[in-house]
Amino acid sequence: MKKRELKKALNTAFPVPPPEKKRALLRALPPPPVSHLRMMLGQISYVNFITWAISLAVFAGALALGRFIPADALWVTAALTPFAALAAVTESGRPALYGMEELELSSRFGLRSVVLGRMGAVGLVHLVLLAALAAALGDGSFFRAGVYLLTPYLLADLLGLAAMRRVRGKEGLYVCAGAAVLTAGLALALHGVRGVYAPEGFRWWLAVLAAAVCLTGREYVKTIRKTEELSWN
Protein backbone atom coordinates (compact mmCIF):
# COMPACT_ATOMS: atom_id res chain seq x y z
CA MET A 1 0.00 0.00 0.00
CA LYS A 2 1.30 3.37 -0.98
CA LYS A 3 1.87 6.09 1.59
CA ARG A 4 -0.94 8.30 0.31
CA GLU A 5 -3.40 5.37 0.35
CA LEU A 6 -2.28 4.46 3.85
CA LYS A 7 -2.92 7.98 5.15
CA LYS A 8 -6.35 8.01 3.50
CA ALA A 9 -7.23 4.64 5.05
CA LEU A 10 -6.13 5.83 8.49
CA ASN A 11 -8.20 9.01 8.20
CA THR A 12 -11.21 6.89 7.22
CA ALA A 13 -10.72 4.40 10.06
CA PHE A 14 -9.84 6.97 12.71
CA PRO A 15 -11.54 10.28 11.88
CA VAL A 16 -10.07 13.29 13.72
CA PRO A 17 -12.69 15.42 15.47
CA PRO A 18 -12.59 19.15 14.78
CA PRO A 19 -10.69 21.17 17.43
CA GLU A 20 -12.82 22.81 20.12
CA LYS A 21 -12.01 26.20 21.66
CA LYS A 22 -8.76 26.41 19.74
CA ARG A 23 -8.72 30.20 19.65
CA ALA A 24 -9.48 30.45 23.37
CA LEU A 25 -6.63 28.06 24.11
CA LEU A 26 -4.19 30.05 22.00
CA ARG A 27 -5.23 33.30 23.65
CA ALA A 28 -4.73 31.74 27.08
CA LEU A 29 -1.15 30.72 26.35
CA PRO A 30 1.43 33.08 27.88
CA PRO A 31 3.31 35.24 25.37
CA PRO A 32 6.93 34.28 24.71
CA PRO A 33 9.46 36.19 26.82
CA VAL A 34 11.15 39.23 25.28
CA SER A 35 14.48 40.55 26.53
CA HIS A 36 14.99 44.19 27.44
CA LEU A 37 17.39 44.67 24.53
CA ARG A 38 14.91 43.25 22.05
CA MET A 39 12.17 45.43 23.49
CA MET A 40 14.37 48.53 23.17
CA LEU A 41 15.25 47.67 19.57
CA GLY A 42 11.56 47.17 18.84
CA GLN A 43 10.73 50.60 20.25
CA ILE A 44 13.13 52.27 17.81
CA SER A 45 10.58 51.84 15.04
CA TYR A 46 8.00 53.73 17.14
CA VAL A 47 10.22 56.76 17.71
CA ASN A 48 8.92 59.78 15.86
CA PHE A 49 10.58 60.43 12.50
CA ILE A 50 11.09 64.09 13.47
CA THR A 51 13.29 62.97 16.37
CA TRP A 52 15.66 61.15 14.03
CA ALA A 53 15.49 63.96 11.47
CA ILE A 54 16.54 66.59 14.05
CA SER A 55 19.34 64.35 15.29
CA LEU A 56 20.72 63.81 11.80
CA ALA A 57 20.31 67.52 10.99
CA VAL A 58 22.41 68.48 14.03
CA PHE A 59 25.05 65.94 13.07
CA ALA A 60 25.15 67.01 9.41
CA GLY A 61 25.16 70.70 10.33
CA ALA A 62 28.08 70.19 12.71
CA LEU A 63 30.09 68.40 10.05
CA ALA A 64 29.36 71.23 7.59
CA LEU A 65 30.46 73.81 10.16
CA GLY A 66 33.65 71.87 10.76
CA ARG A 67 34.43 72.12 7.05
CA PHE A 68 33.55 75.78 6.41
CA ILE A 69 34.35 77.42 9.80
CA PRO A 70 36.70 75.00 11.55
CA ALA A 71 37.81 77.58 14.14
CA ASP A 72 34.27 78.13 15.49
CA ALA A 73 32.69 74.77 14.70
CA LEU A 74 32.97 73.36 18.23
CA TRP A 75 31.16 76.09 20.17
CA VAL A 76 28.51 76.53 17.46
CA THR A 77 27.86 72.77 17.56
CA ALA A 78 27.61 73.00 21.34
CA ALA A 79 24.78 75.49 20.79
CA LEU A 80 23.02 73.03 18.45
CA THR A 81 23.04 70.05 20.81
CA PRO A 82 20.13 71.36 22.98
CA PHE A 83 17.81 70.88 20.00
CA ALA A 84 18.83 67.22 19.79
CA ALA A 85 18.04 66.99 23.51
CA LEU A 86 14.64 68.57 22.81
CA ALA A 87 13.89 65.79 20.33
CA ALA A 88 14.86 63.17 22.90
CA VAL A 89 12.81 64.68 25.73
CA THR A 90 9.64 64.92 23.67
CA GLU A 91 9.64 61.11 23.40
CA SER A 92 8.96 60.93 27.16
CA GLY A 93 5.89 63.15 26.84
CA ARG A 94 4.52 61.86 23.55
CA PRO A 95 1.99 59.45 25.16
CA ALA A 96 0.47 62.33 27.14
CA LEU A 97 0.71 64.71 24.18
CA TYR A 98 -1.44 62.44 21.98
CA GLY A 99 -3.64 61.05 24.76
CA MET A 100 -2.20 57.53 24.49
CA GLU A 101 -1.32 56.97 28.14
CA GLU A 102 -4.27 54.71 28.97
CA LEU A 103 -3.71 52.61 25.85
CA GLU A 104 0.00 52.14 26.52
CA LEU A 105 -0.70 51.37 30.17
CA SER A 106 -2.79 48.39 29.06
CA SER A 107 -0.33 47.09 26.45
CA ARG A 108 2.03 44.16 26.85
CA PHE A 109 4.86 46.49 27.79
CA GLY A 110 3.64 49.10 30.24
CA LEU A 111 4.13 52.82 29.93
CA ARG A 112 7.23 52.66 32.10
CA SER A 113 8.94 50.15 29.79
CA VAL A 114 7.86 52.07 26.70
CA VAL A 115 9.25 55.38 27.99
CA LEU A 116 12.49 53.73 29.12
CA GLY A 117 12.86 51.91 25.82
CA ARG A 118 12.31 54.91 23.59
CA MET A 119 14.35 57.36 25.64
CA GLY A 120 17.11 54.81 26.05
CA ALA A 121 17.24 54.14 22.31
CA VAL A 122 17.29 57.84 21.41
CA GLY A 123 19.83 58.62 24.14
CA LEU A 124 22.12 55.84 22.95
CA VAL A 125 22.01 57.10 19.36
CA HIS A 126 22.69 60.67 20.54
CA LEU A 127 25.61 59.49 22.65
CA VAL A 128 27.16 57.82 19.60
CA LEU A 129 26.59 60.95 17.50
CA LEU A 130 28.11 63.21 20.17
CA ALA A 131 31.13 60.93 20.43
CA ALA A 132 31.56 61.08 16.66
CA LEU A 133 31.29 64.88 16.71
CA ALA A 134 33.80 65.13 19.56
CA ALA A 135 36.23 63.01 17.56
CA ALA A 136 35.69 65.08 14.40
CA LEU A 137 35.78 68.53 16.01
CA GLY A 138 38.01 67.92 19.00
CA ASP A 139 41.24 68.89 17.22
CA GLY A 140 43.20 66.28 19.16
CA SER A 141 41.32 66.60 22.46
CA PHE A 142 38.42 64.15 22.35
CA PHE A 143 37.61 64.38 26.07
CA ARG A 144 37.56 68.18 26.18
CA ALA A 145 35.36 68.42 23.09
CA GLY A 146 33.02 65.78 24.51
CA VAL A 147 32.58 67.82 27.69
CA TYR A 148 31.85 70.99 25.70
CA LEU A 149 29.20 69.19 23.63
CA LEU A 150 27.63 67.08 26.37
CA THR A 151 27.18 69.88 28.93
CA PRO A 152 24.59 71.99 27.00
CA TYR A 153 22.91 68.78 25.83
CA LEU A 154 22.37 67.59 29.41
CA LEU A 155 21.30 71.05 30.61
CA ALA A 156 18.61 71.19 27.93
CA ASP A 157 17.67 67.61 28.77
CA LEU A 158 17.34 68.53 32.45
CA LEU A 159 15.16 71.57 31.83
CA GLY A 160 13.06 69.74 29.26
CA LEU A 161 12.34 66.77 31.51
CA ALA A 162 11.37 69.07 34.36
CA ALA A 163 9.05 71.00 32.04
CA MET A 164 7.41 67.90 30.55
CA ARG A 165 6.84 66.45 34.00
CA ARG A 166 5.15 69.56 35.35
CA VAL A 167 3.30 70.87 32.30
CA ARG A 168 1.12 68.48 30.31
CA GLY A 169 0.05 68.52 26.70
CA LYS A 170 1.27 70.89 24.01
CA GLU A 171 2.06 73.55 26.60
CA GLY A 172 4.78 71.28 28.01
CA LEU A 173 6.20 70.88 24.51
CA TYR A 174 6.35 74.66 24.10
CA VAL A 175 8.07 75.10 27.46
CA CYS A 176 10.53 72.35 26.54
CA ALA A 177 11.30 74.08 23.24
CA GLY A 178 11.84 77.34 25.11
CA ALA A 179 14.30 75.59 27.43
CA ALA A 180 16.24 74.32 24.41
CA VAL A 181 16.35 77.80 22.88
CA LEU A 182 17.46 79.27 26.24
CA THR A 183 20.26 76.73 26.59
CA ALA A 184 21.40 77.27 23.01
CA GLY A 185 21.42 81.03 23.52
CA LEU A 186 23.46 80.61 26.70
CA ALA A 187 25.99 78.46 24.83
CA LEU A 188 26.29 81.12 22.13
CA ALA A 189 26.63 83.91 24.69
CA LEU A 190 29.38 82.09 26.57
CA HIS A 191 31.57 82.23 23.49
CA GLY A 192 31.93 85.96 24.00
CA VAL A 193 33.10 85.56 27.60
CA ARG A 194 36.84 85.61 27.82
CA GLY A 195 38.49 82.44 29.05
CA VAL A 196 35.39 80.23 29.00
CA TYR A 197 36.88 77.83 26.45
CA ALA A 198 40.42 78.31 27.71
CA PRO A 199 42.23 75.39 29.42
CA GLU A 200 42.16 77.13 32.81
CA GLY A 201 38.34 77.32 32.71
CA PHE A 202 37.87 73.64 31.86
CA ARG A 203 37.46 72.63 35.53
CA TRP A 204 34.28 74.71 35.70
CA TRP A 205 32.92 72.83 32.71
CA LEU A 206 33.64 69.56 34.51
CA ALA A 207 31.81 70.81 37.61
CA VAL A 208 28.77 71.90 35.61
CA LEU A 209 28.76 68.62 33.70
CA ALA A 210 28.90 66.57 36.92
CA ALA A 211 25.99 68.55 38.38
CA ALA A 212 24.03 68.19 35.13
CA VAL A 213 24.57 64.41 35.10
CA CYS A 214 23.30 64.05 38.68
CA LEU A 215 20.29 66.35 38.24
CA THR A 216 19.34 64.85 34.87
CA GLY A 217 19.50 61.36 36.33
CA ARG A 218 17.23 62.54 39.13
CA GLU A 219 14.73 63.91 36.60
CA TYR A 220 14.76 60.62 34.71
CA VAL A 221 13.92 58.78 37.93
CA LYS A 222 11.07 61.20 38.65
CA THR A 223 9.74 60.76 35.11
CA ILE A 224 9.69 56.98 35.52
CA ARG A 225 8.03 57.26 38.92
CA LYS A 226 5.34 59.40 37.34
CA THR A 227 4.52 56.55 34.95
CA GLU A 228 4.28 54.20 37.95
CA GLU A 229 1.76 56.56 39.57
CA LEU A 230 -0.31 56.48 36.37
CA SER A 231 -0.20 52.68 36.42
CA TRP A 232 -1.46 52.68 40.02
CA ASN A 233 -4.31 55.03 39.14
Secondary structure, DSSP 8 states (H G I E B T S, - for coil): --HHHHHHHHHHHS-----SSHHHHHHHS------HHHHHHHHHTTS-HHHHHHHHHHHHHHHHHHHH-TTTHHHHHHHHHHHHHHHHHHHHHHHHHTT-HHHHHTSSS-HHHHHHHHHHHHHHHHHHHHHHHHHHHSTT-HHHHHHHHHHHHHHHHHHHHHHHHHS-THHHHHHHHHHHHHHHHHHHHHTTSTTTTSGGGHHHHHHHHHHHHHHHHHHHHHHHHHHHHHHH-
